[in-house]
């Protein structure tokens, strides 16, 4: 819905992990590979950051430099919520902080996202939707227990202390959620140049 509404705006959409040919190959390792579920948390953590760096360098930065706004489906907020909190690896927080500074270095060429929009759901609803979503292939991340989903939800709430985050109640009908997103963007007065939509 958002793509259609903003189709006449200078906007591009992407996703994480992925968004470039090389980052999509990393995505296959993380999501589609049958061995991915047996990979260590540390290994996954750095693969997500490798895909993110690739996306920044070869998609986000060129888009921003050409005057476009960038919307990404997921981002470092997801790494924080899923890998650190969901998988109970908060000992990775110093590495997360370091990688975030490295990839989103404050300079002319790099910038942190202007806005993160988190679609918030009760853990039970999030798990149910993930398991019955016929529009996408399920991964080893989807079939986790309810405790994992609760930790992920709390992880997004913790991440909100680190970055400009707005929560949208996603338990409503898709049309209502879309309206809430558009109202949020209108309230911000300008389309953020770089936003993560989770």
N, C-alpha and C positions, 0 to 999 in steps of 0.2 A: 504493500500500500504506500509506504513512504517513497519508494522509487518512483511510482506513478505520480505522486503529488509533487515531487521535486524534479520531475523530468525536464522542465524548462529552465532549471537553475544550473549554475556551474558546479555540479555535484558528481562525485564518483563514489561507488560503493565497493567494498572489499570484505575479506573475512580473514580470521585467524584461527588456526594456522592456515596459511595459504596466501593467495592473492597474486603470486607471481609463479611462473613455471617451476622455479627451484623450490620456493616455499611450499608449493603444492606437493612436491616430492617428499619434503619433510613431513607434511600432513599425512601422507600415505603411511610413513613409518609410525607416526604417533597414533593414528586412528584406524587405519585399514589393515595393517600388518597383523597376522594372527599371533605373532609373538609380542605385540605391543603391550598386552595386559600383563606380561611377565617382566617388563622393563622396570628398572628402579626409578624411584621418584626423582633422584638427582639427574639421571639420564634424561628423563622426560622434561624436567625443568630446563635443562640447557638446550634441548631440541626446540622447545617452544620459543626460547629467546633467540635461537639461531634463525628460526622462521620469521620472527618479529623483526630482527635486524635486516634480513633480506627484504621484507616487505617495506620497511621504512626507506631503505636506500633506493630501491628500484621501482617503487610505486607511490608511496605517500609523498616523499620529497619532490619528485617530479610533478606530481599533481598540484601540490601547494605552490610550487614555483611557477606553474602555469596559471595560477589564479583560481584553482578549483577548491571546493570544499570536499573533505574526505570523511565518509562514514564507514566504520568498520564493525562487522559482526564479530564481537569479542575482541579482547586485547589483554593487556597486562593485568587488568582487574580479574580476568578469568584465571590467569596463572596463580594469582594470589588466592582466590577463593577455592579453586579446585586442587591445585598441587600443594599449597601450603596448609590450607585449612581443611579441605575435604579429605585429603590423604594424611592429615595430621603430621605435617612436616614443617612446623613453624620454626624449626632450627634453620631453615633456609631463608629466613627473613633478611639477615645481613647480605646474603647473595642476591636476593630479590632487589633490595635497595640499591646495591652496587650496579646490577645490570640495568635497572631502571634509569639510573643516572647516566650510565654509559650509552644506552640506546637512545634515550631522550635528552641528550646533552643540551644544555641551554646555550645555543649558538645561533648564528644566522641560518644555518642549514638544518638544524634539528629543533624540535619543539615537542613538549608534552601535549597530550590531547587537551583541548579547551573544555571538554565536557564528556562525562560518562553517563549514559542512561542505562540504568539497571531495571530490567523487567522482573519485578518481585512477585514470587509465588510461595504459598505454603509448601513445605518440602514434599508432602504427600501428593499434591497436585502436580508439582514439577516432575516427580518421578513417574507418575501416571502418564503425563503428556509425553515424556521422553520415550516411554516404552510403547506407546500406541501411535506415535507420529509416523504415518505411512509415507510422508513426503521426503523423508531422509533415511539413510542407512544407519542402523544402530551401531554403536561402538561399545567397547568394553567399559567406557565411562558411564554409559546409561544404566546398565544392569547392576548398580551398586545398591546397598541396603539404605533404608530410610535415614539412618544416622549420618551417612555420607552426605545425603542431600541437605540435611539440617545444618551440618558443618559448613557446606558450601554457601548456603543462604547467609549464615552468620559471618562467613568470610567476606562476602560482598559488603555487609554492614560495617565490618572492620575496615575494609578498603576505603570506605567513604570518609574516613579520617585522614586519608593520605592524598586525596585528589578531589576535584570538583565533580561530585556525584549527585544525580537526581534519580529518585526511585519512582517507578511507575507501577501501579497496581495492575498486574497482568492476569488476575483472576477474572477480569471482566471480559465481555465479548470483544473479539478482535477489532470491531469498528470503534468501540469505546476506547480501547487501548490506543488505537491510531489517533483518535481525536485528542487524547491526553498528550501524546507525543507532539502533535502539531501545536497544541496550546503551549506546551513547554517551550518549543522552539520560538514561538511568537513572543512568549514572555521574556525570553533572552534577547529579544529585539533584533538579533542578527543570527543567521545560520552560523553555528560554530565552524571554524575552518577544519577542525579535526576532532571527530567525536567517535567514541566507542559505544556501540549499541549492543547490550548484552541481554 
